């Protein structure tokens, strides 16, 4: 671990990415043994649908199959997850992708070296607006932009953590429709389970969060789903299994066994025949503590938005995809750094690729995947086209971060908004 902010370091030359062709083996021998260094592993999680791999692995015994016992620990906020990971109160965590990169980069606090062991899911988040906006004629992004134009700075939107995925989906969606999230609206952080209450009390006008809290707003009649995160970025990375770099270095067999267990759990979850069982596991008092009827529809991809529209989403939350979901792509990690740079959370361009290569533990993941028969992609980079038509493949992250018409401008002592029309 070390202090300081990576965001203040001068940019370094870009590294070269070559297709991944690791020498796979099922275990690293430590001290003559491939047994997990730790029998019990404390895994922090936030009560969200996408904590499913952890909940299912523990409930159905995938952990014990691989020589460990997962001790799930429910946390109240992403800030708690961050703090407990860093201070060792939990061993690993279900975490926001961008949160881990924020810690690695020293954004908003002391920098610590971190490890992303695998991706837990893709898709399955949403942006919810309050029904009072519907009553004012706002039912989509175009109408929202018109509404905000006459009330600049009045609306308040919540996300779950400043460097996290939900903040990035909210900001990206707003900016894609000409709304500057740093100037045209106010934003604040609210823990996911409190979102619906805050909306009901009119403390916020909308929010970006994971399920089931968007479906809950629809069920309670206080909000509607205006966009899903997979509309912002089809098959986007979402939660990750994360640890400190120290934990991964000191406990490689434990980390690998945990990834093996969660890969098997993820494969189980993606089978539609198991969705009802998964919903029961998630609905339990010690997990999300809700009704299966709230969880099951969007787990299956069946949406209703609260405005009378219903559809089956072919890109709903998924957990395995024959390993394509779980692989810790370097380009996925780099994308979050570009957005931290875009919104002024970093003052300079860091070495995007080198940071992703340090954080995303492809080596441990590849060993675990080989052990349970999960294929690897041909490259640690993948390509995507987002809602605004911008193409991302990790090829030139600094140019990508600088190329948006709406972004932040870092000035002396402050971060301010910068739009193309300024």
Secondary structure, 3 states (H helix, E strand, C coil): CCCCCHHHCCCCCCCCCCCCCCCCCCCCCECCECCCCCCEEEEEEECCHHHHHHHHHHHHCHHHHCCCEEEEEEECCHHHHHHHHHHCCCCEEEEEHHHHHHHHHCCCCCCCCEEEEEECCECCEEEEEEHHHHHCCCCCHHHHHHHHHCCCCCCEEEECCCCCHHHHHHHHHHHHCCCCCCCCCEEEECCHHHHHHHHHCCCCCEEEEECCHHHHHHHHCCEEEEEEHHHHECCCECEEEEEEHHHHHHCHHHHHHHHHHHHHHHHHHCCHHHHHHHHHHHHCCCCCCCCHHHHHHHHHCEEECCCCCEEECCCCCECCHHHCCCCCCHHHHHHHHHHHHHCCCCCCCCCHHHHHHHHECHHHHHHHHHHCCCCCCCCCCCCEEECCCCEECCCCHHHHHHCCCEEEEEECCEEEEEECCC
